[in-house]
């Protein structure tokens, strides 16, 4: 009976480790990417860069975190004039998680909005 409990305990720990190895990297990448888009919004609010330029920068930053994005997944909206308005960046993407006998998708929606100081 003790051997059965030991085998079951080791199996549970192994399952938790496997799920952790599959789920934690995309979540950490999302946190880092979210920080990068907040920084980009802060800097781009006060520049004359176009929405398309900002979108391309966001897509390049996503690649550095192993996140594949298309221009349709990145929404950049500037309200008001450059330097005195606001800038909003919204990104939507999903990451497929493959586990033995089970697969799922994690949806991420990092976004930020920066308002210029008048």
C-alpha positions in Angstrom: 0.0 0.0 0.0 2.9 2.4 0.8 4.4 1.7 -2.6 1.2 2.5 -4.3 1.0 5.9 -2.5 4.6 6.6 -3.4 4.0 5.9 -7.1 0.8 8.0 -7.1 2.6 10.9 -5.3 5.5 10.8 -7.8 3.0 10.7 -10.7 1.2 13.7 -9.4 4.4 15.7 -8.9 5.6 14.8 -12.4 2.2 15.9 -13.8 2.5 19.3 -12.0 6.0 19.8 -13.3 5.0 19.0 -16.8 2.1 21.4 -16.8 4.4 24.0 -15.2 7.0 23.6 -17.9 4.4 24.1 -20.6 2.3 26.9 -19.1 4.9 29.1 -17.3 7.0 30.2 -20.3 4.1 31.8 -22.3 2.8 33.5 -19.2 6.2 35.0 -18.4 6.6 36.1 -22.0 3.2 37.8 -21.8 4.2 39.7 -18.7 7.5 40.9 -20.3 5.7 41.8 -23.5 3.0 43.7 -21.6 5.8 45.8 -20.0 7.3 46.4 -23.4 4.1 47.8 -24.8 3.6 50.0 -21.8 7.0 51.5 -22.4 6.3 51.9 -26.1 3.0 53.7 -25.4 4.8 56.0 -22.9 7.5 56.9 -25.4 5.3 57.1 -28.5 2.7 59.4 -27.0 5.3 62.2 -27.2 6.6 61.5 -30.7 5.3 62.0 -34.2 5.4 58.3 -35.1 2.4 57.0 -37.0 0.1 54.3 -35.8 1.6 51.9 -38.4 5.1 52.6 -37.2 4.1 51.9 -33.6 2.3 48.7 -34.7 5.4 47.5 -36.5 7.6 48.2 -33.4 5.1 46.2 -31.2 5.3 43.2 -33.7 9.1 43.3 -33.6 9.1 43.4 -29.8 6.7 40.5 -29.7 9.1 38.4 -31.9 11.8 38.9 -29.3 9.5 37.2 -26.7 8.6 34.3 -29.2 5.2 35.7 -29.7 3.9 35.6 -33.3 1.7 38.5 -34.2 0.0 39.8 -37.3 -0.8 43.5 -37.9 -4.5 42.6 -37.4 -3.8 41.5 -33.9 -2.3 44.8 -32.8 -4.7 47.7 -32.4 -3.1 51.2 -32.0 -5.3 54.2 -31.6 -4.2 57.8 -31.1 -6.7 60.4 -29.9 -5.9 64.1 -30.1 -2.7 65.6 -31.4 0.8 64.0 -31.0 2.3 65.0 -27.7 -1.0 66.3 -26.2 -3.4 63.4 -26.8 -3.6 59.8 -25.7 -2.3 56.6 -27.2 -3.9 53.2 -26.7 -2.4 49.9 -27.6 -4.4 46.6 -27.5 -3.0 43.2 -28.6 -4.9 39.9 -28.8 -3.1 36.6 -29.3 -3.4 32.9 -28.3 -0.9 30.3 -27.4 -1.6 26.6 -27.9 -0.5 24.3 -25.0 0.0 20.7 -25.9 0.0 18.1 -23.1 0.0 14.3 -23.4 -3.7 13.5 -24.0 -4.9 17.1 -23.7 -4.5 20.4 -25.5 -5.8 23.8 -24.8 -5.3 27.4 -25.8 -4.4 30.3 -23.5 -5.8 33.7 -24.7 -3.8 36.8 -23.8 -5.0 40.4 -24.1 -2.2 42.8 -23.1 -3.2 46.5 -23.4 -2.2 49.9 -22.2 -3.3 53.5 -22.6 -1.1 56.5 -22.0 -2.4 60.1 -21.7 -0.1 63.0 -22.4 0.6 65.5 -19.6 -0.7 68.9 -20.7 
